[in-house]
Every structure is written in structure tokens, then in C-alpha cells.
Amino acid sequence: MTERELLELSIKAQENSYSPYSQFRVGAALLCADGTVYTGCNIENATYGATNCAERTAVFKAVSEGKRDFTAIAITSSGGDLTFPCGICRQVLAEFAPEIKVILTDKDGCIKIFKLDELLPHTFKL
């Protein structure tokens, strides 16, 4: 799967976003080593603390289906700029895929790719 195809799936995932408070729709598409893709969207809650990000939604869906080996994640938003994963999402990604590629794009279609350790250089480990 190409980076562009993965980004398109993340854009499609935004359609399911539940974001009545922020109006900020986020989609993620998580590529497993076996080629399976799990998508996720952000799901807000009035308490905000109970909100779940698109990235974690995709990871949790994959893990709940027995997947643990991830190679890339594409993240897009309705905001138009590059949307980086939050700190919690970075740590969750590091739990399963410390070498994962993080693929981002902006409203102009410019694609930026980062390794997770560039975004979270000192992960928490037990």
C-alpha cells in the first residue's frame, strides 16, 4: 500500500469522527505488517478526558483483533495543517511499534514522513 493510499483511508475515516465540541475531525489509518489496515477517528466526550484520538482508536481496534505488528500510520485532519499524534498516542504507538512510520499531509497535499523516535525520542519503558 502506498503512502498516498493510506492517507486517503485516513481522510475517509474522518467521516466517522464524533467531534461536536471541537469540530476538529481526525482520521487515522494503521498499516499492519501483513497488509491489513485498521482505521480510526477521534471520538469526543463532554468531559474531554474521556475523548479518544483517531490514532488510538485504530491501534485499539487492531490490537483487539489480535494484530501487534504495525509498520505505518497515516494521520489527517479537517484542520488543514499537519496533525501530529498527541503525546499519549505517541506512547501507545511506541508500545507496539517503536519503528513505525508516521505519515502526515497538509491541505496542499504535501506529505511528511517521520519515524516515531523523531517524535518521541525517549519513550517510557519498563
C-alpha positions as CSV (number, residue, x, y, z in Angstrom):
1,M,0.0,0.0,0.0
2,T,1.3,3.4,-0.9
3,E,1.6,6.3,1.5
4,R,-1.0,8.2,-0.6
5,E,-3.4,5.3,-0.4
6,L,-3.0,5.1,3.4
7,L,-3.6,8.9,3.7
8,E,-6.8,8.5,1.6
9,L,-8.1,5.9,4.0
10,S,-7.4,8.2,6.9
11,I,-9.3,11.0,5.2
12,K,-12.2,8.6,4.7
13,A,-12.0,7.7,8.4
14,Q,-12.6,11.4,9.3
15,E,-16.2,11.0,8.1
16,N,-17.0,8.9,11.2
17,S,-15.5,11.4,13.6
18,Y,-17.6,12.3,16.6
19,S,-16.4,15.8,17.3
20,P,-19.4,18.0,18.3
21,Y,-17.3,20.1,20.7
22,S,-14.1,20.9,18.8
23,Q,-15.4,20.4,15.2
24,F,-11.9,19.1,14.6
25,R,-12.2,15.9,12.7
26,V,-9.2,13.5,12.7
27,G,-8.7,10.2,10.9
28,A,-6.0,7.6,11.1
29,A,-5.2,4.5,9.0
30,L,-2.9,2.0,10.6
31,L,-1.0,-0.4,8.4
32,C,-0.1,-3.8,9.8
33,A,2.9,-5.8,8.6
34,D,0.6,-8.4,7.0
35,G,-1.1,-5.6,4.9
36,T,-4.2,-5.3,6.9
37,V,-5.4,-1.7,7.6
38,Y,-7.3,-0.5,10.6
39,T,-8.9,2.9,10.5
40,G,-9.9,5.2,13.4
41,C,-11.4,8.5,14.1
42,N,-11.5,10.8,17.1
43,I,-14.4,10.3,19.4
44,E,-15.0,13.2,21.7
45,N,-16.8,13.3,25.1
46,A,-18.2,16.3,27.0
47,T,-15.6,15.7,29.7
48,Y,-12.8,15.8,27.2
49,G,-10.7,13.5,29.3
50,A,-12.8,10.6,28.0
51,T,-12.1,11.6,24.4
52,N,-10.2,9.1,22.3
53,C,-7.9,10.1,19.5
54,A,-8.1,8.6,16.0
55,E,-4.7,7.0,16.3
56,R,-5.5,5.2,19.5
57,T,-8.9,4.1,18.1
58,A,-7.1,2.5,15.1
59,V,-4.5,0.8,17.4
60,F,-7.1,-0.4,19.8
61,K,-9.2,-1.9,17.0
62,A,-6.1,-3.7,15.6
63,V,-4.9,-5.0,19.0
64,S,-8.4,-6.2,19.8
65,E,-8.4,-8.2,16.6
66,G,-5.0,-9.8,17.5
67,K,-2.7,-7.6,15.5
68,R,0.5,-6.4,17.1
69,D,3.0,-5.7,14.2
70,F,2.5,-2.2,12.7
71,T,4.6,-0.6,10.0
72,A,2.9,2.8,9.3
73,I,0.2,5.1,10.4
74,A,-1.3,8.0,8.3
75,I,-3.0,10.8,10.2
76,T,-5.1,13.6,8.6
77,S,-7.5,16.2,10.0
78,S,-10.0,18.8,9.0
79,G,-7.7,21.5,10.2
80,G,-5.6,21.6,7.0
81,D,-2.2,21.6,8.6
82,L,0.0,18.6,9.6
83,T,-1.7,16.9,12.5
84,F,0.9,15.2,14.7
85,P,-0.2,12.5,17.2
86,C,-0.5,13.7,20.8
87,G,1.9,12.5,23.5
88,I,-0.4,9.7,24.7
89,C,-0.9,8.4,21.1
90,R,2.9,8.5,20.6
91,Q,3.4,6.4,23.7
92,V,0.7,3.9,22.7
93,L,2.3,3.6,19.2
94,A,5.7,3.1,20.9
95,E,4.3,0.3,23.0
96,F,3.6,-1.8,19.8
97,A,5.8,-0.3,17.0
98,P,8.7,1.9,18.1
99,E,10.0,2.0,14.5
100,I,6.6,2.9,12.9
101,K,6.5,5.5,10.1
102,V,4.1,8.4,10.8
103,I,2.7,9.8,7.6
104,L,1.2,13.3,7.6
105,T,-0.2,15.6,5.0
106,D,-1.5,19.1,4.8
107,K,-4.3,20.8,2.8
108,D,-1.9,21.3,-0.1
109,G,-1.1,17.6,-0.3
110,C,2.5,17.9,0.9
111,I,3.4,14.6,2.6
112,K,5.8,14.5,5.5
113,I,7.1,11.2,7.0
114,F,8.6,10.8,10.4
115,K,9.9,7.8,12.4
116,L,8.2,7.6,15.7
117,D,11.5,8.1,17.6
118,E,11.9,11.5,16.0
119,L,8.5,12.5,17.5
120,L,9.1,10.7,20.9
121,P,12.8,10.3,21.4
122,H,12.7,9.0,25.0
123,T,9.8,6.6,25.3
124,F,8.8,5.3,28.7
125,K,9.8,1.6,29.1
126,L,9.5,-0.8,31.9
